[in-house]
Amino acid sequence: EGDGGPLDTAQFMSETGVTFLNTTIATMAALLAWLAVEKLLHGKASSLGAASGIVAGLVAITPACGAVEPVGAIAIGAISGALCSWAVGLKYRFGFDDSFDVVGVHLVGGIVGTVLIGLFSSAAAPGGIDGLLYGGGLGSLGDQAGAAAFAIVWTGVLTALIAFAIKYTIGWRIDEEDEVEGIDFAEHGESAYDIATNTGSSHF
């Protein structure tokens, strides 16, 4: 065995356990928070909301799972679930096309998870740095906010370049008439799903 072999293994297992626990409980906290906001805003909690809350929690805790303690993971999950649940409705307000809720779940969840490291990170976690709420000052929060801002600008510029290339080559969308008729039929001359109302008797 190399120097510190058993100790290194124990530390690795401990850190792995913390990140696994943080990932799990943040995901569950996001699920519950999403459903709570959905119930508050729309009067009902949905299965789609539950699934979306799970994804939002996973997105938010990904950058933070090794930097926070379980209490911080719960907070990050709950905050991300609530904010993402609200954010998915922005597409209806501003009219942008986001059928997979990428903006509401992945963009918002990613920003929330990245920035909140600066609040909830703990020196007791594998990352070893205290955030603002643990007496670490504004340094970590500023670093995380700066990292999030850089990622937004970097990906925004590159995405815009790709978007313009697509717009002026193959185009973004098909005709509205083809959308109504069905893209499968318009593009391929067939339908992926033969959905018809069966009014006859059951054959079971």
C-alpha positions in Angstrom: 0.0 0.0 0.0 1.1 3.5 -0.7 1.5 6.2 2.0 -1.8 6.7 3.8 -3.6 4.0 1.8 -6.2 3.0 4.4 -6.7 6.6 5.5 -7.1 7.8 1.9 -9.6 5.0 1.3 -11.6 5.9 4.4 -11.6 9.6 3.4 -12.7 8.8 -0.1 -15.6 6.6 1.2 -16.6 9.3 3.7 -16.6 12.1 1.0 -18.5 9.8 -1.4 -21.1 9.1 1.2 -21.6 12.8 1.9 -22.0 13.7 -1.8 -24.4 10.8 -2.3 -26.4 11.9 0.7 -26.4 15.5 -0.4 -27.5 14.6 -3.9 -30.4 12.5 -2.6 -31.8 14.8 0.0 -31.5 17.9 -2.2 -33.4 16.1 -4.9 -36.2 15.2 -2.5 -36.3 18.7 -1.0 -36.6 20.2 -4.6 -39.4 17.8 -5.4 -41.4 18.8 -2.3 -40.8 22.5 -2.8 -41.8 22.3 -6.5 -45.1 20.6 -5.6 -45.7 23.1 -2.8 -45.3 26.0 -5.1 -47.4 24.3 -7.8 -50.2 23.7 -5.2 -50.0 27.3 -4.1 -50.0 28.9 -7.5 -52.3 26.5 -9.4 -54.3 24.6 -6.7 -53.0 21.2 -7.7 -49.7 19.3 -7.5 -48.9 17.3 -10.6 -46.8 14.2 -11.4 -45.1 16.2 -14.1 -44.2 18.8 -11.4 -42.8 16.0 -9.3 -40.6 14.8 -12.1 -39.5 18.3 -12.9 -38.7 19.0 -9.3 -36.4 16.0 -9.2 -34.5 17.2 -12.2 -34.3 20.7 -10.8 -32.9 19.4 -7.5 -30.3 17.3 -9.4 -29.3 20.3 -11.5 -28.9 22.6 -8.5 -27.0 20.1 -6.3 -24.6 19.0 -9.0 -22.1 21.8 -8.4 -22.7 21.9 -4.7 -22.8 18.2 -3.6 -19.2 18.2 -2.3 -19.2 21.7 -0.9 -22.1 21.7 1.6 -23.3 19.8 4.6 -26.7 17.9 4.4 -28.5 20.9 5.9 -27.1 23.1 3.1 -28.1 20.5 0.6 -31.7 20.5 1.8 -31.8 24.3 1.6 -30.3 24.4 -1.9 -32.8 21.7 -3.1 -35.8 23.5 -1.6 -34.8 26.9 -2.9 -34.1 25.6 -6.4 -37.3 23.6 -6.5 -39.4 26.6 -5.5 -37.7 29.0 -7.9 -37.7 26.6 -10.8 -41.3 25.8 -10.3 -42.1 29.5 -10.6 -39.6 30.1 -13.5 -41.1 27.5 -15.9 -44.1 29.8 -16.2 -42.0 32.6 -17.6 -42.2 31.1 -21.1 -45.9 31.9 -21.1 -45.4 35.4 -20.0 -42.5 36.2 -22.4 -43.6 33.9 -25.2 -40.4 32.0 -25.8 -40.5 28.4 -27.1 -39.2 26.0 -24.4 -41.1 22.8 -24.5 -38.6 21.0 -22.4 -38.4 23.7 -19.7 -34.7 24.0 -20.2 -34.6 27.7 -19.1 -36.9 27.2 -16.1 -35.2 24.0 -14.8 -31.6 23.8 -16.1 -30.7 27.5 -16.4 -32.4 28.7 -13.2 -31.5 25.5 -11.3 -27.8 25.7 -12.4 -27.5 29.4 -11.4 -29.2 28.8 -8.1 -27.0 25.8 -7.2 -23.8 27.6 -8.3 -24.4 30.8 -6.4 -25.8 29.2 -3.3 -22.5 27.4 -2.7 -21.3 30.9 -1.6 -23.9 30.9 1.2 -24.1 27.3 2.3 -20.6 25.8 1.7 -18.9 24.5 4.9 -15.4 23.7 5.8 -16.7 20.5 7.4 -17.8 19.3 3.9 -15.3 17.7 1.4 -14.8 21.1 -0.3 -13.4 22.5 2.9 -14.5 26.2 2.4 -16.9 28.1 4.6 -19.6 30.2 2.8 -21.2 33.4 4.0 -23.6 31.7 6.4 -20.7 29.7 8.0 -18.6 32.7 8.7 -16.6 32.7 5.5 -17.4 36.2 4.4 -18.4 37.4 1.0 -15.4 36.0 -0.9 -16.9 32.6 -1.7 -20.3 34.2 -2.6 -18.5 36.6 -5.0 -16.5 33.8 -6.6 -19.6 31.7 -7.2 -21.6 34.6 -8.6 -18.7 35.5 -10.9 -18.5 31.9 -12.1 -22.2 31.8 -12.8 -22.0 35.1 -14.7 -19.1 34.0 -16.8 -20.9 30.7 -17.6 -24.0 32.7 -18.7 -22.0 35.0 -21.0 -19.8 32.3 -22.4 -22.6 29.9 -23.2 -24.9 32.8 -24.3 -22.4 34.0 -26.9 -21.6 30.6 -28.3 -25.3 29.6 -28.4 -26.2 32.8 -30.2 -23.6 32.1 -32.9 -24.9 28.6 -33.3 -28.5 29.9 -33.4 -27.7 32.4 -36.1 -26.0 29.8 -38.2 -29.0 27.5 -38.0 -31.4 30.4 -38.7 -29.7 31.4 -41.9 -29.1 27.8 -43.1 -31.8 25.2 -42.4 -34.0 27.5 -40.4 -35.4 27.3 -36.9 -39.0 26.2 -37.5 -41.3 24.6 -40.1 -44.5 26.4 -41.3 -47.3 26.9 -38.9 -49.6 24.8 -41.1 -47.1 21.9 -40.9 -46.9 22.2 -37.1 -50.7 21.9 -36.9 -50.8 19.0 -39.2 -47.9 17.3 -37.5 -44.2 17.5 -38.1 -43.8 13.7 -38.6 -46.3 13.8 -41.5 -44.9 17.0 -42.9 -41.3 15.9 -42.9 -41.6 12.1 -43.4 -45.1 11.5 -44.8 -46.1 9.3 -41.8 -47.3 9.6 -38.3 -45.4 8.2 -35.3 -48.6 7.5 -33.3 -51.8 6.3 -34.8 -54.2 7.7 -32.2 -57.9 7.1 -32.9 -61.0 7.0 -30.7 -62.2 3.4 -30.4 -66.0 3.4 -29.9 -66.4 -0.3 -30.4 -66.5 -3.0 -27.7 -63.5 -4.2 -25.8 -61.7 -7.3 -27.2 -60.3 -8.3 -23.8 
